[in-house]
């Protein structure tokens, strides 16, 4: 068996790769681990998105938990960050999310949070894998009153909603917005929260069928939201993804506002109010150069990490920083959450908008979004590319051509036999030439 856990839990096509048998073993393994760690019969919260396979995997996971003597609390359809928040709030030993985020509906996934609300470190995931591998049908199991229990607590969603509302200190009266729920986990929470704060809310893609999650909607397909914002003459729009751990926005003109722009807006708002620790935002190497320029111009600093929300969070925890995220709209507000939260991110963005008295397009315009071009080069081997003199020379020439007006980023894919070549600068024509020159050298040397 290959490694079960990827960058965000266990993923695969439901019922072939991610089977109910595997879900059962994961439930048993997690209960065994957390039972040992806490010297008790652990309580584990389970939340899921709207995929048709969610019920099946939830039932199998809960059965596995009970078979090891644990207690499963079924939250039903809730955002991923709700599970992280409620695990800590309810003093549970762990939280489990059944979701494949922005993937199409045949896929599903299982990821775990510790009782602290943080994702599990690699060492714990490795232990869970070992336990899954060691599982045997004839091993000793609890009997009689040692068997675990299952309870349904969708009502706990209200606790999470109340908390979200409490994170902003302004109301949204006078604002008209469109929210795209991606037929996913935000379909209930999003509209309720925005309406409770006084916004006029027009909701689209809020009728999940089990097979329409992320289907030409949500943060990966913004066209419908862009049109709806303009048609309804709304002040802005918010697009969630399948498990509601991130969001993107649309301004009143129907233009997309990405995660970089949202982070700049929220950072400048906090700098203005002197509420940003060390005046520092955490962002990844993939963030647009315009983000760095806007933050620097406002007197702030940017801490740069590798691609991935786990690296953003590690840097934030290490230096006690309060705000960080990715261009994809996965943003972490450490004062309020232990993980990315799409509805929370939207609330902070809307609060900054309301306090500014400006339009969303005016707020977003403080950052110049430079053109970016990314080319994926399929290679025979990713090994040794960094020491390759021909590749180095091609990158150096590209950097010389761009000067101070842009940058080049070359990095290997973490999951595929690809080397990614990205360049950023004021001229797309120049970027096209530079990227393809470098890509050709990479192909020749590594292909």
C-alpha positions in Angstrom: 0.0 0.0 0.0 1.4 3.5 -0.9 1.2 6.4 1.5 -2.4 7.0 2.4 -2.1 10.6 3.5 -1.5 13.3 0.9 -1.1 17.0 1.4 -4.7 17.3 2.8 -5.8 14.0 4.3 -6.8 10.8 2.4 -8.3 11.5 -1.0 -9.6 9.3 -3.8 -12.6 8.3 -5.9 -15.3 7.3 -3.4 -16.1 3.6 -3.2 -13.1 2.5 -5.3 -10.0 4.2 -3.8 -11.6 5.7 -0.7 -13.8 2.7 0.3 -16.1 2.3 3.3 -13.7 -0.4 4.5 -10.9 2.1 4.5 -13.1 4.7 6.2 -13.9 2.1 8.9 -10.2 1.4 9.5 -9.4 5.1 9.6 -12.1 5.6 12.3 -10.8 2.6 14.3 -7.1 3.8 13.9 -7.9 7.4 14.9 -9.9 6.3 17.9 -7.1 3.9 19.0 -4.5 6.7 18.7 -6.5 9.4 20.4 -7.6 7.0 23.1 -4.0 6.2 23.9 -3.0 9.9 23.8 -5.8 11.1 26.1 -6.2 7.9 28.2 -9.9 8.0 27.7 -12.6 6.9 25.2 -12.3 9.7 22.7 -15.1 11.9 21.4 -14.7 12.6 17.7 -16.7 15.2 15.7 -17.5 14.3 12.1 -18.6 16.8 9.5 -19.1 16.4 5.8 -19.8 18.3 2.6 -22.7 17.6 0.3 -21.3 14.8 -1.9 -23.5 11.7 -2.4 -20.8 9.5 -1.0 -20.7 11.5 2.3 -23.4 9.5 4.0 -21.7 6.2 3.2 -18.3 7.3 4.4 -19.7 8.9 7.5 -21.5 5.7 8.5 -18.4 3.6 8.0 -16.2 6.1 9.8 -18.6 6.3 12.8 -18.8 2.5 12.9 -15.0 2.3 13.0 -14.9 4.8 15.9 -17.5 2.9 17.9 -15.7 -0.5 17.3 -12.7 1.0 19.1 -14.9 2.3 21.9 -15.0 5.9 20.8 -17.9 8.3 20.6 -18.9 9.8 17.2 -20.7 13.1 17.1 -22.3 13.6 13.6 -22.5 17.3 12.7 -24.0 16.6 9.3 -23.2 19.0 6.4 -20.9 21.8 7.9 -17.9 23.7 6.6 -14.5 22.2 7.3 -13.5 25.1 9.7 -16.7 24.5 11.7 -15.3 21.0 12.6 -12.0 22.5 13.7 -13.7 25.2 15.8 -16.3 22.9 17.4 -13.7 20.3 18.2 -12.0 22.8 20.5 -15.3 24.3 21.7 -16.8 21.0 22.7 -13.6 19.6 24.3 -13.5 16.7 21.7 -10.3 14.7 21.3 -10.5 15.1 17.5 -12.5 16.3 14.5 -12.9 14.5 11.1 -14.0 16.1 7.8 -15.3 14.1 4.9 -14.7 16.2 1.9 -12.7 16.6 -1.3 -12.9 20.4 -1.2 -12.9 21.8 -4.8 -12.7 18.4 -6.5 -15.6 17.0 -8.6 -18.3 15.0 -6.8 -17.1 11.4 -7.5 -14.0 12.2 -5.3 -14.1 12.4 -1.6 -11.6 12.6 1.3 -11.1 12.2 5.0 -8.9 14.5 7.0 -8.4 14.8 10.8 -8.0 17.7 13.2 -6.7 17.4 16.7 -8.8 18.6 19.6 -6.9 21.9 19.4 -8.4 22.5 16.0 -5.1 22.2 14.1 -4.4 19.6 11.4 -2.4 16.6 12.4 1.4 16.7 12.0 3.0 14.2 9.7 4.2 12.0 12.6 0.6 11.4 13.7 -0.6 10.7 10.2 2.2 8.1 9.9 1.1 6.4 13.1 -2.5 6.3 11.8 -1.2 4.7 8.6 0.6 2.0 10.6 -2.5 1.3 12.6 -4.6 0.9 9.4 -2.0 -1.5 8.0 -2.0 -3.5 11.3 -5.8 -3.9 11.4 -7.1 -7.4 11.6 -10.6 -8.7 11.7 -10.0 -11.1 14.6 -8.3 -8.6 17.0 -9.7 -8.0 20.4 -12.5 -5.4 20.5 -14.6 -3.8 23.2 -17.9 -5.5 24.0 -21.0 -4.7 26.0 -20.9 -1.1 27.4 -17.3 -0.8 26.0 -18.8 -0.2 22.5 -18.9 3.4 21.5 -21.9 5.6 20.7 -23.2 7.8 17.9 -25.2 11.0 18.3 -26.5 13.5 15.8 -25.7 17.2 16.6 -26.4 19.4 13.6 -27.7 21.9 16.1 -24.0 22.7 17.0 -23.9 24.5 13.7 -25.6 27.4 15.5 -22.7 27.7 17.9 -20.3 28.1 15.0 -22.6 30.6 13.3 -22.9 32.7 16.5 -19.1 32.7 16.7 -18.6 33.8 13.1 -21.0 36.8 13.7 -19.1 37.8 16.8 -15.8 38.2 14.8 -16.8 41.5 13.2 -17.7 44.8 15.0 -19.6 46.5 12.2 -23.0 45.7 10.6 -23.5 45.1 6.9 -26.6 47.2 6.5 -26.9 49.0 3.1 -24.7 46.3 1.4 -26.2 44.2 -1.3 -24.3 41.0 -2.1 -24.4 37.8 -4.1 -23.1 34.6 -2.5 -22.2 31.5 -4.5 -22.4 28.5 -2.2 -20.9 26.0 -4.7 -23.8 23.6 -3.8 -21.4 22.7 -1.0 -20.9 23.0 2.7 -21.5 26.8 2.9 -25.0 26.5 1.5 -26.6 26.9 5.0 -24.1 28.8 7.0 -23.1 31.6 4.5 -26.5 33.2 3.7 -27.5 33.0 7.4 -24.3 34.8 8.7 -24.4 37.5 6.0 -28.1 38.2 6.6 -27.7 38.3 10.4 -25.2 41.1 10.0 -27.7 43.1 7.9 -26.6 42.5 4.3 -29.2 42.0 1.5 -28.2 38.6 0.3 -28.9 37.0 -3.1 -27.9 33.4 -3.0 -27.0 31.1 -5.9 -26.0 27.5 -6.1 -27.4 26.7 -2.6 -29.4 23.6 -3.6 -27.1 20.6 -3.2 -28.2 17.3 -4.8 -25.2 15.3 -3.9 -23.8 15.4 -7.4 -23.7 19.2 -8.2 -21.1 20.3 -5.7 -18.5 22.5 -7.5 -20.3 21.9 -10.8 -19.6 25.0 -12.9 -20.0 27.1 -9.7 -18.1 28.3 -6.7 -14.6 29.6 -6.4 -13.3 27.4 -9.3 -15.9 28.6 -11.7 -16.7 32.3 -11.2 -18.5 33.2 -14.4 -22.1 32.8 -13.0 -21.3 34.9 -9.9 -19.6 37.6 -12.0 -22.8 37.9 -14.1 -25.1 37.8 -11.1 -23.3 40.6 -9.4 -23.7 42.9 -12.4 -27.3 41.8 -13.2 -28.4 42.5 -9.6 -26.3 45.7 -9.3 -24.8 44.3 -6.1 -21.9 45.9 -4.2 -19.9 42.6 -4.5 -20.1 38.8 -4.6 -18.5 36.0 -2.6 -17.7 32.6 -4.0 -17.1 29.6 -1.7 -15.6 26.2 -2.5 -17.0 22.8 -1.8 -15.9 22.6 1.9 -16.0 26.3 2.5 -12.5 26.7 3.8 -11.7 29.4 1.3 -13.4 32.1 -0.8 -12.8 34.5 -3.6 -14.7 37.7 -4.3 -16.1 39.8 -7.2 -16.3 43.6 -7.2 -19.3 45.6 -8.3 -18.1 45.6 -11.9 -18.0 41.8 -12.0 -14.1 41.7 -11.8 -12.6 38.8 -9.8 -10.7 39.7 -6.6 -8.3 36.9 -5.8 -6.8 35.8 -2.5 -3.8 38.2 -2.8 -6.0 41.2 -3.2 -8.2 40.1 -0.3 -5.2 39.7 1.9 -3.9 43.2 0.9 -7.3 44.7 1.7 -7.4 43.0 5.1 -3.8 43.8 5.9 -4.1 47.5 5.0 -7.2 47.7 7.2 -5.3 46.2 10.1 -2.2 48.3 9.6 -4.4 51.4 9.6 -5.9 50.4 13.0 -2.5 49.2 14.3 -3.9 45.7 14.8 -1.3 43.6 12.8 1.4 41.8 14.8 4.9 43.0 13.6 3.0 44.7 10.7 3.6 41.4 8.9 1.5 39.3 6.5 2.5 35.7 5.6 2.2 34.7 1.9 3.6 32.1 -0.3 6.1 32.4 -3.2 3.2 32.2 -5.6 1.6 35.5 -4.4 1.7 38.2 -7.0 4.5 40.7 -6.9 1.8 43.4 -6.6 1.0 42.1 -3.1 4.6 42.7 -1.9 4.6 46.2 -3.4 1.3 47.2 -1.9 2.2 46.0 1.6 5.6 47.6 1.5 4.2 50.9 0.3 1.8 50.9 3.3 4.7 50.3 5.7 4.1 46.6 6.2 6.3 43.5 5.7 5.7 40.1 4.0 7.0 36.8 5.4 7.3 34.4 2.4 6.8 30.6 2.6 6.7 27.6 0.3 3.4 26.9 -1.5 0.7 25.3 0.8 -1.4 26.4 3.7 0.5 24.2 6.1 3.6 26.2 5.5 1.8 29.5 5.9 0.4 28.2 9.3 3.8 27.0 10.4 5.4 30.4 9.8 2.4 32.1 11.6 2.7 29.9 14.6 6.5 30.1 14.8 6.5 33.9 14.8 3.0 34.4 16.4 1.8 36.2 13.3 -1.9 36.9 12.8 -2.7 36.9 9.1 -1.5 34.8 6.2 -2.8 32.9 3.2 -2.6 32.0 -0.5 -3.7 33.4 -3.8 -6.4 30.7 -4.0 -8.4 32.5 -1.2 -7.3 30.1 1.6 -6.7 32.7 4.3 -5.9 32.2 8.0 -6.9 34.8 10.6 -5.1 33.4 13.6 -6.9 35.5 16.1 -10.1 33.8 15.2 -9.3 30.4 13.6 -6.8 27.6 13.5 -7.3 26.9 9.8 -8.6 28.6 6.6 -12.2 29.6 6.8 -14.0 30.9 3.8 -17.0 32.6 5.6 -14.7 34.1 8.2 -12.5 35.5 5.4 -15.5 37.0 3.6 -16.7 38.6 6.9 -13.3 40.3 7.4 -13.2 41.5 3.8 -16.7 42.9 4.0 -16.0 44.6 7.4 -13.0 46.3 5.8 -15.2 47.4 2.9 -17.9 48.8 5.2 -15.4 50.7 7.4 -13.6 52.2 4.3 -16.7 53.7 2.8 -15.3 52.9 -0.6 -16.4 50.5 -3.4 -14.9 47.0 -3.6 -13.1 47.9 -6.9 -11.6 51.0 -5.2 -10.3 48.9 -2.4 -8.9 46.2 -4.7 -7.2 48.9 -6.9 -4.5 49.5 -4.2 -2.8 46.4 -5.5 -1.5 46.2 -9.1 -2.0 42.6 -10.2 0.9 41.9 -12.5 0.4 39.4 -15.3 1.6 35.9 -14.4 2.3 33.0 -16.8 2.8 29.4 -15.6 4.0 26.6 -17.8 4.2 23.0 -16.6 7.1 21.0 -18.1 6.7 17.2 -18.0 10.1 15.7 -17.3 11.6 12.2 -16.9 13.3 13.2 -13.7 13.0 16.2 -11.2 16.3 15.3 -9.6 19.3 17.7 -10.0 17.5 20.4 -11.9 18.6 23.1 -9.4 22.3 22.3 -10.1 21.9 22.1 -13.8 24.1 24.9 -15.3 22.0 25.3 -18.5 18.8 25.8 -16.5 20.5 28.2 -14.2 21.8 30.2 -17.1 18.3 30.4 -18.7 16.8 31.6 -15.4 19.5 34.2 -14.9 19.0 35.5 -18.5 15.2 35.7 -17.8 15.8 37.6 -14.5 18.1 40.0 -16.3 15.5 40.7 -19.0 12.8 41.3 -16.4 15.0 43.4 -14.1 13.3 44.9 -11.0 9.9 44.8 -12.8 9.2 41.1 -12.4 10.4 37.8 -11.2 10.8 34.1 -12.2 9.9 31.1 -10.0 10.9 27.6 -11.1 9.9 24.7 -8.8 9.1 21.0 -9.0 5.6 19.7 -8.5 5.1 17.9 -5.3 2.8 15.3 -6.8 3.6 14.9 -10.5 6.6 14.5 -12.8 6.5 18.2 -13.6 8.7 21.2 -13.2 6.7 24.4 -13.1 8.1 27.6 -14.7 6.4 30.8 -13.6 7.2 34.4 -14.5 5.6 37.6 -13.5 5.9 41.1 -14.9 4.2 44.0 -16.7 4.2 42.6 -20.2 2.5 39.3 -21.1 4.3 39.2 -24.4 7.7 39.3 -22.7 6.6 36.7 -20.1 5.5 34.4 -22.9 9.0 34.6 -24.5 10.9 34.2 -21.2 8.9 31.3 -19.8 9.0 29.3 -23.0 12.7 29.8 -23.4 13.3 28.5 -19.9 10.8 25.7 -20.3 12.5 24.6 -23.5 15.8 24.3 -21.6 14.2 22.4 -18.8 12.6 20.0 -21.2 16.0 19.4 -23.0 18.0 18.9 -19.8 15.5 16.9 -17.7 13.2 15.4 -20.3 
